[in-house]
Amino acid sequence: MPLFQFIGAAIGASLVMSVASLVWPLVTTQPRPEALTRVREVVLQTAAGQGVAQVLGVTDEQNAGPVNVQETITNGTNIVIDAVAKSAQHAVTARVLESLVKQFNGLSEEDKASLRAQICVPPAP
């Protein structure tokens, strides 16, 4: 059992190192450490490594620059806030309409007819 844990930890560590070597220019403007440079060279020799680099947009390091983390978090937060606000607005509208329908259905036929006449008045010519 400890052997499998060791193998799992080694695979996990190598995945972290591989991804870190690829995303380094997106995280910082500091030069990549020598160890990560060697890992990157090995990773880019594999088809999977080239695919991951292409997905991350780090195939051409000259154009890769650090990501503004604060801006990314702010944009993500604003998107979530907008989605929650729209969802809440939809829920409130649905409740209001449900309440109006219940109240309308509770009216007598005479009151319903009167209300329909007031709401559904044809426009004046």
N, C-alpha and C positions, 0 to 999 in steps of 0.2 A: 504494500500500500504506500509506504513512503517513497518508493521508486516512482510510482505514478504521480504523486504530488510533486516530486522534483522535476519530472518531465513536463508536467503541466506548467510549473513555475518558469521553467526554462523557455518553453514555447511562448508563454505570456510576455516574458521579459524581452524576447527577441522581437515579438510583434510591436511592443512599445518602442523599442529602439529603432525599428524600421520606420514606423510612422513618424517618430520624432526627427529622424534624419531627413525625412521628406518635407515636413512642415516647418522646419527651422526658420526659413526666410519669411514665413507668414507670421511668426510669433515675435521675432526680434530682428533688429538690424545688426546685432553682434555677429562676428564671424563664427561659422560653425566649428565646433571643436574637432580636432583631428580624428578622434574615434568615430564621431558621427559622420564625418566625411567618408571614411572608409566603409562604414555601414551603408551609406547612401550609394556609393559606387557599386557595391555588391547587390543591393536591392534593385537598382536600375538595370542590372544585367538580366533580371528575371522578367517574364511577361507580366506576372502579377504585380510586380513592383512598378513597371512602366504604366500599367493600367491605373493603379492607385495614384501615381504621380499625375497622370493626366486628369483624373477625376478631381484631385485637389488643386489642379492648376499650377503645379510647380515643376512642369517639365522644362520650362525656360526660366532659369533663376534670375536672369537679367531683368525680367519684367515682374518678378514676384516681389511684393513688398509687404511689410507687416500690416496685419489687419488691425483696425482701430476697434479694440474690444469694447470700449465704452459705447461707441456708436452702434455697434452690432447689438449689444444688450439693450440699448435704448430703443432701437428700431423693433427688436423682438418684443419688448415690453409694450410698446405702443400698439403693435399688431394684436397682442393678446388683449389689451384693454379695449380696443375697438371691437373685437369679436365678442367679448363679454358684454359690452354695452349693447350691441345689436341683439344678442341673445336675450338680455334682460328686457329690452324694449319689446321684442317679439312676445315674450312671456307675459308682460304687463298688458299688451294689446289683446292677447288671447283671453286673458282673465276678464278684462273690461267687457269685451264682446260677449263672453259667456254669461257674465252678470246681467248685461242688457237683455240678452235673449231670455234668461230666466225671469227677469222682471216683466218682460213683454208677454211671455207665456202665462204669467200669473194674473194678467189683466182680464177683465170681463170682455165679452165679445163687443159690447158697445164701446168700451174704452179703446180696444184694439182698432175698431173701425174709425174712431175719432182720431187716433194717433196716425193711422195710415192716411187719412184725409189730410192731416196737417203736414206730414212728411212728403207724401206723394202728390202734392198739388201740381197740376200741369202748368208749365210756364205761360205767363200772360202773353197774348199775341201782340 
